[in-house]
Amino acid sequence: MNKIKLNCPAKLNLNLSILRKKIDGMHEINSQFQLINLFDEMKIEKTNFKLINVSTNIGPSIDGEKNIVYQAVNELSNYIGRQIYCNISIKKNIPLGGGLGGGSSNAAGALIGINVLFELGLSSKDLIKVGKKVGADVPFFIFGKNAHASGIGDVLLEAKSPSKKKYLLLFPQICSSTKELFSQWDKLSADYQNEIIQNEENSFLPLFLQNNQDIKEDFNQLNDLCSLRLSGTGSTMFVIYENKHEIEKTLKKIPSKWRHSFCEPLQCSPLLTYLT
């Protein structure tokens, strides 16, 4: 086998609470991760050249060494003690900077795909060790099941998916910086942090709206119609519903410059197909 194709799923944070900052600078969280049927499409090919080539349909801004997938390949090479060379192309359907874990899912897909393609024989436990060095959400996408997450997002307890629920995703077409929002969170007083944790499903929501005043007004109008949530550090917002008539008024009020998508929950990731 010289190439492999994989679908890398997105996830939603159905809730997200920041608990504390650790000595190493990472943050402990509580969250529920929900896989959804929105996928990036990845192709990994062996190459005769001594290089790692990562390309996307987005262009140079996230190609090559700028892509988390490049780092994932190098971390895997370090783990096995020899350099892996390959071509990886990614069709990005998951928005960048959207809080849906697209980059982390791609990194997980690369680790899993290379393990199969190069017959490395690594277990999911091995891959999770490597993934943890790449990014906090990567272990979840290797785990491949909906989960309650704690620690830095790497302590995972399998959770059932609500089978009747569906999701309306709203994309305001902006990137939200996870690093910047964590930095802002750390500057808040302990009392204000506790107040947010007590009153918000997602600890980042007040900061996200504060940073994006043009979105805040639209958010408030839509939130009056349907309970609107933020995934991760944004910028993707979503509504949970069962029947489409529940969101008819919301659909009419979505700003014209925003994109939206209808998604359904996954019980598990298609990447699990490649794990033994």
C-alpha positions as CSV (number, residue, x, y, z in Angstrom):
1,M,0.0,0.0,0.0
2,N,1.5,3.4,-1.1
3,K,-1.3,5.7,0.0
4,I,-4.2,6.0,2.4
5,K,-7.3,8.3,2.5
6,L,-8.9,9.3,5.8
7,N,-11.8,11.5,7.0
8,C,-10.9,13.6,10.0
9,P,-14.0,14.7,12.0
10,A,-14.7,18.0,13.8
11,K,-15.9,18.2,17.4
12,L,-18.0,20.5,19.5
13,N,-17.5,21.4,23.1
14,L,-21.0,21.0,24.4
15,N,-19.6,22.8,27.5
16,L,-16.2,24.0,28.7
17,S,-15.0,25.2,32.1
18,I,-11.5,26.4,32.8
19,L,-10.5,25.1,36.3
20,R,-7.0,26.3,36.9
21,K,-3.6,27.2,35.3
22,K,-0.8,24.6,36.0
23,I,2.8,25.4,36.8
24,D,3.8,24.4,33.2
25,G,1.4,27.1,31.8
26,M,-1.3,24.6,30.6
27,H,-4.8,24.9,31.9
28,E,-7.0,22.2,33.4
29,I,-10.5,22.0,32.0
30,N,-13.8,20.2,32.2
31,S,-15.6,19.7,28.9
32,Q,-17.8,17.3,26.9
33,F,-16.4,16.6,23.5
34,Q,-18.9,15.6,20.8
35,L,-17.9,14.4,17.4
36,I,-19.9,15.6,14.4
37,N,-20.2,14.7,10.8
38,L,-18.1,17.5,9.4
39,F,-14.8,16.2,8.0
40,D,-11.5,17.3,6.6
41,E,-10.3,14.9,3.9
42,M,-6.7,13.7,4.1
43,K,-4.5,11.7,1.7
44,I,-1.1,10.4,2.8
45,E,1.3,9.0,0.3
46,K,4.7,7.4,0.6
47,T,7.5,9.3,-1.3
48,N,11.0,8.4,-2.6
49,F,12.2,11.9,-1.6
50,K,13.5,12.7,1.9
51,L,11.0,15.3,2.8
52,I,7.7,15.8,4.6
53,N,5.3,17.7,2.3
54,V,2.0,19.0,3.9
55,S,-0.3,20.9,1.5
56,T,-3.9,22.1,1.9
57,N,-6.6,23.7,-0.2
58,I,-6.2,26.9,1.9
59,G,-2.7,27.7,0.7
60,P,0.7,28.8,2.0
61,S,-0.6,30.2,5.3
62,I,-1.0,26.7,6.8
63,D,1.1,24.6,4.5
64,G,4.4,22.9,5.2
65,E,6.1,23.5,8.6
66,K,3.3,25.9,9.6
67,N,0.9,23.0,9.8
68,I,0.4,21.0,13.0
69,V,0.5,17.8,10.9
70,Y,4.1,18.5,10.1
71,Q,4.9,18.6,13.8
72,A,2.9,15.3,14.3
73,V,5.0,13.5,11.7
74,N,8.2,14.6,13.3
75,E,7.1,13.7,16.8
76,L,6.1,10.2,15.5
77,S,9.5,9.9,13.8
78,N,11.2,10.7,17.1
79,Y,9.1,8.2,18.9
80,I,10.0,5.3,16.6
81,G,13.6,6.4,16.2
82,R,13.6,6.9,12.4
83,Q,12.4,9.7,10.1
84,I,9.2,9.2,8.2
85,Y,8.9,10.9,4.8
86,C,5.6,11.4,3.1
87,N,3.3,13.6,1.1
88,I,0.1,14.7,3.0
89,S,-2.6,16.7,1.3
90,I,-5.6,18.0,3.2
91,K,-8.9,19.3,1.9
92,K,-10.1,21.6,4.7
93,N,-13.8,21.7,5.3
94,I,-13.6,22.5,9.0
95,P,-13.2,26.3,9.4
96,L,-9.8,27.5,10.7
97,G,-9.9,29.2,14.1
98,G,-13.4,27.9,14.7
99,G,-13.0,26.0,17.9
100,L,-13.9,22.7,16.1
101,G,-10.5,21.0,16.5
102,G,-9.8,20.7,12.8
103,G,-6.0,21.0,13.2
104,S,-5.9,18.5,16.1
105,S,-8.1,16.1,14.1
106,N,-5.7,16.4,11.2
107,A,-2.7,15.6,13.4
108,A,-4.5,12.6,14.8
109,G,-5.4,11.4,11.3
110,A,-1.8,11.8,10.2
111,L,-0.5,9.7,13.2
112,I,-3.1,7.0,12.6
113,G,-2.7,7.0,8.8
114,I,1.1,6.8,8.9
115,N,0.9,4.0,11.5
116,V,-1.1,1.9,9.0
117,L,0.7,3.0,5.8
118,F,4.2,2.3,7.1
119,E,3.1,-0.7,9.2
120,L,4.6,0.6,12.4
121,G,2.4,-1.6,14.6
122,L,1.9,1.1,17.2
123,S,-1.1,0.8,19.6
124,S,-3.6,3.6,20.2
125,K,-1.9,4.1,23.6
126,D,1.4,4.7,21.8
127,L,-0.2,7.1,19.4
128,I,-1.9,9.0,22.2
129,K,1.5,9.5,23.9
130,V,2.8,11.0,20.7
131,G,-0.4,13.1,20.2
132,K,-0.2,14.6,23.6
133,K,3.2,16.2,22.7
134,V,1.6,17.7,19.6
135,G,-1.5,19.3,21.1
136,A,-4.0,19.0,24.0
137,D,-7.0,17.9,21.8
138,V,-5.0,15.4,19.7
139,P,-5.4,12.5,22.2
140,F,-9.2,12.9,22.0
141,F,-9.3,12.5,18.2
142,I,-7.1,9.3,18.5
143,F,-9.4,8.1,21.3
144,G,-12.1,8.5,18.7
145,K,-15.2,8.4,21.0
146,N,-17.4,11.1,22.5
147,A,-15.9,11.9,25.9
148,H,-16.0,13.8,29.1
149,A,-12.6,15.5,29.2
150,S,-10.6,16.7,32.2
151,G,-6.9,17.4,32.8
152,I,-5.7,19.5,29.9
153,G,-8.3,17.7,27.7
154,D,-6.3,14.5,27.7
155,V,-8.1,12.6,30.5
156,L,-11.0,11.0,28.6
157,L,-14.0,9.1,29.8
158,E,-16.3,7.8,27.1
159,A,-19.7,9.5,26.9
160,K,-22.8,8.5,25.1
161,S,-24.0,10.7,22.2
162,P,-27.5,12.1,22.3
163,S,-28.9,10.2,19.2
164,K,-31.9,12.5,18.6
165,K,-30.0,15.8,18.8
166,K,-28.8,17.8,15.8
167,Y,-26.6,20.8,15.5
168,L,-26.9,24.1,13.6
169,L,-23.4,25.5,13.3
170,L,-22.9,29.2,12.7
171,F,-19.6,30.5,11.3
172,P,-19.1,34.3,11.6
173,Q,-16.0,34.0,9.2
174,I,-13.4,35.1,11.8
175,C,-10.5,33.3,13.4
176,S,-10.4,33.2,17.2
177,S,-7.0,32.8,18.9
178,T,-7.0,30.1,21.6
179,K,-3.7,31.4,22.9
180,E,-5.0,35.0,23.2
181,L,-8.2,34.0,25.0
182,F,-6.3,31.9,27.5
183,S,-4.0,34.8,28.1
184,Q,-7.0,37.1,28.7
185,W,-8.6,34.6,31.0
186,D,-5.5,34.5,33.2
187,K,-5.7,38.3,33.7
188,L,-9.2,38.1,35.1
189,S,-9.7,38.2,38.9
190,A,-10.4,34.9,40.6
191,D,-13.8,36.2,41.6
192,Y,-14.8,37.1,38.1
193,Q,-13.4,33.7,36.8
194,N,-15.6,31.9,39.4
195,E,-18.7,34.0,38.4
196,I,-18.2,33.1,34.7
197,I,-17.8,29.4,35.6
198,Q,-21.0,29.4,37.6
199,N,-23.1,31.2,34.9
200,E,-21.7,30.2,31.5
201,E,-21.7,26.9,29.7
202,N,-18.4,28.0,28.1
203,S,-16.0,30.0,30.1
204,F,-14.7,31.7,27.0
205,L,-18.0,33.1,25.9
206,P,-17.8,36.5,27.7
207,L,-14.3,37.1,26.4
208,F,-15.1,36.1,22.9
209,L,-18.1,38.5,22.8
210,Q,-16.0,41.3,24.4
211,N,-13.3,40.8,21.7
212,N,-15.9,40.8,18.9
213,Q,-18.5,43.6,19.6
214,D,-19.9,43.4,16.0
215,I,-20.8,39.7,16.7
216,K,-22.1,40.4,20.2
217,E,-25.2,42.2,19.0
218,D,-26.1,39.4,16.6
219,F,-25.4,36.8,19.2
220,N,-27.8,38.4,21.7
221,Q,-30.6,38.6,19.1
222,L,-30.1,34.9,18.1
223,N,-29.8,33.8,21.7
224,D,-33.2,35.3,22.4
225,L,-34.6,32.8,19.8
226,C,-32.6,29.7,20.6
227,S,-30.0,28.9,23.2
228,L,-26.7,29.7,21.4
229,R,-23.4,28.1,22.5
230,L,-19.8,28.6,21.7
231,S,-17.5,25.8,20.8
232,G,-14.0,25.8,22.3
233,T,-12.6,29.4,22.1
234,G,-14.8,30.1,19.1
235,S,-15.5,31.4,16.6
236,T,-18.1,28.7,15.8
237,M,-21.4,29.0,17.6
238,F,-24.1,26.3,17.6
239,V,-27.7,25.5,18.4
240,I,-28.8,22.1,19.6
241,Y,-32.2,21.0,18.3
242,E,-34.3,18.0,17.4
243,N,-36.8,19.2,14.8
244,K,-36.0,21.8,12.2
245,H,-39.1,23.9,13.0
246,E,-37.4,24.7,16.4
247,I,-34.9,26.8,14.5
248,E,-36.9,28.3,11.7
249,K,-36.9,31.8,13.3
250,T,-33.2,31.5,14.0
251,L,-32.4,30.6,10.4
252,K,-34.2,33.8,9.2
253,K,-32.1,36.0,11.5
254,I,-28.6,34.6,10.7
255,P,-26.5,37.6,9.4
256,S,-26.0,37.3,5.6
257,K,-22.2,37.5,6.0
258,W,-22.1,34.4,8.2
259,R,-22.1,30.8,7.0
260,H,-24.0,28.0,8.5
261,S,-24.2,24.3,8.4
262,F,-26.4,21.4,9.6
263,C,-24.6,18.6,11.4
264,E,-25.4,15.5,13.3
265,P,-23.6,13.7,16.1
266,L,-21.2,10.8,15.5
267,Q,-21.1,7.8,17.8
268,C,-17.5,7.4,17.1
269,S,-14.8,8.6,14.7
270,P,-14.2,7.0,11.3
271,L,-10.5,7.1,12.2
272,L,-11.1,4.2,14.6
273,T,-11.4,1.9,11.6
274,Y,-7.7,2.0,11.3
275,L,-6.9,1.3,14.9
276,T,-6.6,-2.3,16.3
